[in-house]
Amino acid sequence: MADACLSAQVERIARAVRAFLEPRWVEWHQREGDPAPRTISQGTCGRSSLFLRDVLRAEGLMAEFVAGTPGQPGAADQGFRCGGEWCGHAWVECGDWIVDVTADQFGDDPVIVTFIGDRRYRPGVDGSEPQYLERRARVARDLMANGRPK
């Protein structure tokens, strides 16, 4: 029963975070001059997952940022499994749960809360360039400081 309660709480928070982030994703794409993305969440998983982690922690939950980038030395199969291949991706692990607010960029549900061990997810190495690591950390900090979902 405790797992079901935690799952419901985590899913409620994840959906609120997704709704909070959607208008910001549009701004991010416009500011960065991105061509029309396939989905609104495309390319936002790192920043979004760091922010989700921070919101979950602010709610008193233990949460960790997790990523995987295929093709990294020593571990090719990592990230998110979509269409028979592994794609670079970031998500959050909270207790026994994987929490993902940007899975729709791979044609899956917009918000996924699933048990750790779901075969679509394999943690590994975050292959992002250092400047992107710092930028997304700054974005998550700024979002937490300037407002977050209710």
Sequence and secondary structure as in RCSB ss.txt:
>XXXX:A:sequence
MADACLSAQVERIARAVRAFLEPRWVEWHQREGDPAPRTISQGTCGRSSLFLRDVLRAEGLMAEFVAGTPGQPGA
ADQGFRCGGEWCGHAWVECGDWIVDVTADQFGDDPVIVTFIGDRRYRPGVDGSEPQYLERRARVARDLMANGRPK
>XXXX:A:secstr
 HHHHHHHHHHHHHHHHHHHHHHHHHHHHHHHT    SSTTTT HHHHHHHHHHHHHHTT  EEEEEE TTBTTB
 S EEEETTEEE EEEEEETTEEEES GGGGTS SSEEEETT TTEE       HHHHHHHHHHHHHHHHH    
